[in-house]
Amino acid sequence: AWSLISINHRGDKRFGDFFVGVSTTYAYTETEIGGTILGSQGDTHSINVTPYVAFIITKNFFVTAISGYTYGRSEPDVTGFNFDSDIDEYTSGLTL
């Protein structure tokens, strides 16, 4: 059995030819395979925050910059073992 929850939100504001905004995401998954003796289960949580800015140069040409951070926590439980892990990830980009 498995389950998945995902929540996304984005908001931005225009100031003349500038746009400023932020995007956030939360995701959660849970899995269960097999029984209690030889089975496995696992949970994964992740949170992402990405602020962005854009500038309109002409009607069909603009510049966009983003910089994001993602934190992830994975808790896979296999009978007799513990493989928990944390992940930090940074991203950035510039688009013309």
N, C-alpha and C positions, 0 to 999 in steps of 0.2 A: 504494500500500500504506500501511497505517497500523497503529499499535499503541497500546494504552492500558494503563497500570498505575495502580491506585488502591488505597491502603492507608488504612484508617480505624481509629481506636481511641478509645474513650471509657471513662472510669472515674469513678465518684463514690462518695462515702462519706456515710452518714447520721449526724448527730449530733442525736438527739432530733427536733425539728421542722425542723432545718436539713439541707440537702443541699449539698455542695461537690463540684465535679468539674471535669474538663477533657476537651475533645475535640480530637483531632489528626487531620489528614488530609494525605497526600502524594499528588500526582497527577502523572503523566508521560504525555505523548502524543508520538508521532512520526509524521510523514506524509512520503510521497514521491510526487510526481506527475510524470509525463513521463520523459524521458531525461536524459542528462548534459549535452546542449547547451542545450535549451530547457526543462529540467525545473526543479522546485523541491522543496525539502524543508524541514522545520521541526521543531523540538523545543520543547516547552513543559513547564516544571516549576512546580509550585506547592506551597506548604506553608502550612497553616493551623493555628493554635493558638487555642482558645477556652475560657477558664475560665468557669465559671458557678456561681451559688449560687441556692438556692431556699429559701423559708420557707413552711411550712404554717400557714395562719391557721385554717382549719376543714377538715373532711373534704373539702369540695368547692371550697375557695377557697385559692389560694396566690399568692405573689409570686416571680417569677424574674428574675434579672439576669444578663446575659452581656456579655462584652467580648472581642472577637476581633481577631487580626492575621493577615493573609494576605500572603505574599511570592510573587510570580510572576516567572518569567524566560521570555521568549519569544525564540526564535532562528530566525525564518523566513529561509531562505536561498533567494533567487530569483537565478538566474544573473545575475551582474553587480551585484547590490545586496546590502546588508546592513541589515536592519531590526530588529536586536536591541533588546529593551526590558526594563526592570525595572519591576515594579509593587508598591507598598506600599499596603495597604488596611487601615483600621481600622474596626471595627464595634462597636456597643454597643446594648443594648436592655433595656427593663424591661417586664415583662408582669404583669398582674394576672389 
